[in-house]
Amino acid sequence: MFKKLLYLIIIINLLLFNIGNVIVIADDENEDEINESDVNESVINVSNSHTEELNLNSRIAIAYDRKSGKVIWGKNENKRTAMASTTKIMTAIVLIENADLNQTITISAKSAGTGGSRLGLKKDDKILLKDLLYGLMLKSGNDAAVAIAETVGGSVEGFAELMNNKAQELKLENTHFVTPHGLDNPEHYTTAYELAKLADYAMKNETFAKVVNTKNYTVTINGYPKNITNTNELLGYLNGVNGVKTGFTNNAGRCLVTSVNRNGFEIITVVLQADTKKFRTSDSVKLIEYVYENYELLNIKDIVDKKFEEWCKINKNRIVINKGKYNKMDLYISNLQNDIIPIKKGDTDNVDIDVNCLYYFEAPVAKETTIGSLKVVVNGEIIDVVDVKNVSEILKRDVLDYLRIFAVEVFGD
């Protein structure tokens, strides 16, 4: 009797353990409920500390400048990792770009039975794709994700193919999708850098940007309203935040992708593999405040153009075009990678250029010939290299040109 009781206790514990594992594999909607006190505490802690150095709990993180596409700050930002429900950024974009959001669909048994965080859909429910989109991004509904996949891609597998095609189009070389919701799978991965690039692309879509900047929304299921709240704890609580997505799985840890715009300085921050939701929140706040405290946008083009003009005044008369109709070359530089870049405050006076070019040419010289290069240097670091080119074609002298030269030398002007 004692042995039977012992076996029963062991079986019950194993069942409870397995149930617990099933729960924590997916985004847990209770864990992702907004805790305003955590946000306020994080903001207060950051404001009371110096943000010159960053020490984050998250194992992977990035701050990405949207204007230039440059990494402002990174920690293992190119390391492949699980991405949890940040996956749904791509799910939403594929939906928006490939379907009519005003279409009403019927929920399948498969989507209704999807575990983890849920919108709360049941088999045969009727709902607009638009409402599924809000349920996907605000409530982080895995059931909504599967319903979207079945509608747009014909199946989860078919939808994953559309997701991967989009990833290839965006040149996300270290990103691969298997599911529309992001539950752990060894073949489902990204990097913080590529996730930031994806979020940047998504935020350029007006529909997507509107959805992820929505705090509360009412979806309609079978004609009945249901109020949902965005799981993004920073939305509405931290200055400038206007999206994007939370996430959690065992392999991905606590995740948060955040879009921020303060006075036209737009960034994306990503924190992945945080140990707790509180760390996820505080790390995101630290990273955001670090950027705005220590960096500013600079019109680098204006500075480079001015310095290049100064260089030309001193150096372009040194250029010799042997046997050319003209012994003068007008110069210009090709386009910078970015006209406006984020730069550390105080480094504005440390912008310089380094020009390396040829000074002797044999005519003729073709129009737009590259005669050298210009390096843009900020505080000793090369941030861009562009070509130095001549503006116009310089022809070789003909007989008449030599006669004119001879006449000038003999008879003067």
RODREN-822748 format. One record per residue (C-alpha): residue in three letters; x, y, z. Coordinates in steps of 0.5 Angstrom, whole numbers, plus 500, padded with zeros to 3 digits. Example, Ala and Ser with C-alpha at 12.3 -4.5 7.8 and 13.67 -1.06 7.14 Angstrom:
2
ALA525491516/SER527498514/
//
This chain:
413
MET500500500/PHE506505502/LYS509503495/LYS503505491/LEU502511495/LEU509513494/TYR509511486/LEU502516486/ILE506522489/ILE512521484/ILE507521478/ILE503527480/ASN510531481/LEU512529474/LEU505531471/LEU506537475/PHE513538473/ASN511537465/ILE505542466/GLY509547469/ASN514546463/VAL509547458/ILE507553461/VAL514557461/ILE516555454/ALA511560451/ASP510567453/ASP506567459/GLU501573459/ASN500573467/GLU508575467/ASP507580461/GLU502584465/ILE504591466/ASN507593473/GLU507601473/SER512601479/ASP517597476/VAL517602470/ASN517608475/GLU523605479/SER527603473/VAL526611471/ILE528613478/ASN534609479/VAL537611472/SER535618473/ASN539618480/SER545615477/HIS550616472/THR549613465/GLU556614462/GLU557606463/LEU552601462/ASN552594466/LEU546590463/ASN543584466/SER541582459/ARG546577455/ILE544580449/ALA543588447/ILE543593442/ALA541601441/TYR540602434/ASP540609430/ARG534609425/LYS537614421/SER543612419/GLY543604421/LYS549605426/VAL550601432/ILE550606438/TRP551601443/GLY552593443/LYS553587447/ASN553580443/GLU549584438/ASN551579432/LYS550573436/ARG544568434/THR539567439/ALA532565440/MET527571440/ALA520569443/SER514573441/THR519578438/THR518574432/LYS511577432/ILE514583429/MET515579422/THR508576423/ALA505582423/ILE509585417/VAL507579413/LEU500579415/ILE499587413/GLU503586406/ASN499580404/ALA492580406/ASP486585407/LEU485586414/ASN478587413/GLN477580412/THR473576417/ILE476569418/THR473563422/ILE478560427/SER481553426/ALA481548432/LYS489548431/SER489555432/ALA484555438/GLY488550441/THR495554441/GLY498554448/GLY502560451/SER499567451/ARG493567448/LEU488572445/GLY482567448/LEU480564441/LYS475558440/LYS474554435/ASP469557430/ASP470564432/LYS469569427/ILE474575427/LEU477580423/LEU484580421/LYS485587423/ASP483585430/LEU487579430/LEU493583428/TYR491587435/GLY491581439/LEU497579436/MET501585438/LEU498587444/LYS496581447/SER501577444/GLY496572442/ASN499565440/ASP493563438/ALA492569433/ALA499568430/VAL497561428/ALA490563425/ILE494569421/ALA499564419/GLU493559416/THR490564413/VAL495568409/GLY500562408/GLY495556408/SER499553414/VAL504554419/GLU509552415/GLY507556409/PHE507562413/ALA514561415/GLU516560408/LEU513567407/MET517570413/ASN523567411/ASN523570404/LYS521577407/ALA528576411/GLN532575405/GLU529581402/LEU531585408/LYS538581408/LEU537578415/GLU542573414/ASN542571421/THR535570422/HIS530564420/PHE523563422/VAL519556423/THR513559427/PRO509565427/HIS509566435/GLY516564437/LEU516558441/ASP523555442/ASN525551436/PRO533550435/GLU532553427/HIS528559430/TYR533564431/THR535571430/THR540577432/ALA539583436/TYR542587430/GLU537584425/LEU531584430/ALA533592430/LYS533592423/LEU527588422/ALA523593427/ASP526599424/TYR523596417/ALA516595421/MET516602424/LYS516605417/ASN509601416/GLU504606418/THR499601420/PHE504597424/ALA506603427/LYS499605429/VAL498598432/VAL504597436/ASN503605439/THR496603442/LYS495602449/ASN488599449/TYR484596444/THR477593443/VAL477587439/THR470584436/ILE469576437/ASN463573434/GLY460580435/TYR462581442/PRO467586444/LYS473584448/ASN478589451/ILE486588451/THR492592453/ASN499592450/THR504588454/ASN509593453/GLU511596460/LEU514602457/LEU509604452/GLY505610455/TYR510610461/LEU517612458/ASN518619454/GLY518618447/VAL516610447/ASN512608441/GLY512601440/VAL514595439/LYS514588442/THR515584448/GLY517576449/PHE519570453/THR521563452/ASN526559456/ASN531560451/ALA530567449/GLY529569457/ARG525576458/CYS525580451/LEU523587449/VAL524591443/THR523598444/SER522604439/VAL523611441/ASN523618438/ARG525624442/ASN525630438/GLY527627431/PHE532622434/GLU529615433/ILE532609436/ILE531602436/THR533598443/VAL533591444/VAL534587450/LEU534579450/GLN536574455/ALA534578461/ASP533573467/THR527577469/LYS522582467/LYS524587472/PHE531586469/ARG528587462/THR525593464/SER531596467/ASP535594462/SER531597457/VAL530604461/LYS538604462/LEU540603455/ILE535608452/GLU537614457/TYR544612456/VAL543614448/TYR539620449/GLU544622455/ASN551621451/TYR549622444/GLU546627439/LEU545627432/LEU550631427/ASN549633420/ILE556630418/LYS555632411/ASP555640412/ILE562639416/VAL565634411/ASP563639405/LYS566645409/LYS572641410/PHE573639403/GLU572645400/GLU578648405/TRP582642403/CYS581644395/LYS583651396/ILE590649398/ASN591643394/LYS587642388/ASN592647384/ARG597642386/ILE594637381/VAL598637374/ILE594635368/ASN600633363/LYS598635356/GLY591637358/LYS587643355/TYR586645362/ASN591644367/LYS585645373/MET581640375/ASP574641379/LEU573636384/TYR567633388/ILE566627393/SER561622392/ASN555621397/LEU556619404/GLN553613407/ASN549617412/ASP548625412/ILE546625419/ILE549620424/PRO549619432/ILE555622435/LYS558622442/LYS556629445/GLY563633445/ASP565630439/THR563635434/ASP569639434/ASN573632433/VAL571631426/ASP576631421/ILE578629414/ASP584625411/VAL584626403/ASN589621399/CYS589623392/LEU594623386/TYR597629383/TYR599628376/PHE595625370/GLU596624363/ALA590627359/PRO585626357/VAL582625363/ALA575622363/LYS569625367/GLU568623374/THR574619374/THR576617381/ILE582621383/GLY583619390/SER579618397/LEU577622403/LYS576619410/VAL571622415/VAL574621422/VAL571622428/ASN575622435/GLY580618431/GLU576613428/ILE574612421/ILE567612420/ASP566613413/VAL570613406/VAL568616400/ASP571617393/VAL574624390/LYS572625383/ASN573630378/VAL567634375/SER568634368/GLU572631362/ILE579634361/LEU581633353/LYS588632351/ARG591638347/ASP590639339/VAL595643334/LEU590649335/ASP592649343/TYR599648342/LEU599654337/ARG595658342/ILE600657347/PHE606658343/ALA603665341/VAL602667348/GLU609665350/VAL612669344/PHE607675343/GLY604675350/ASP596676352/
//
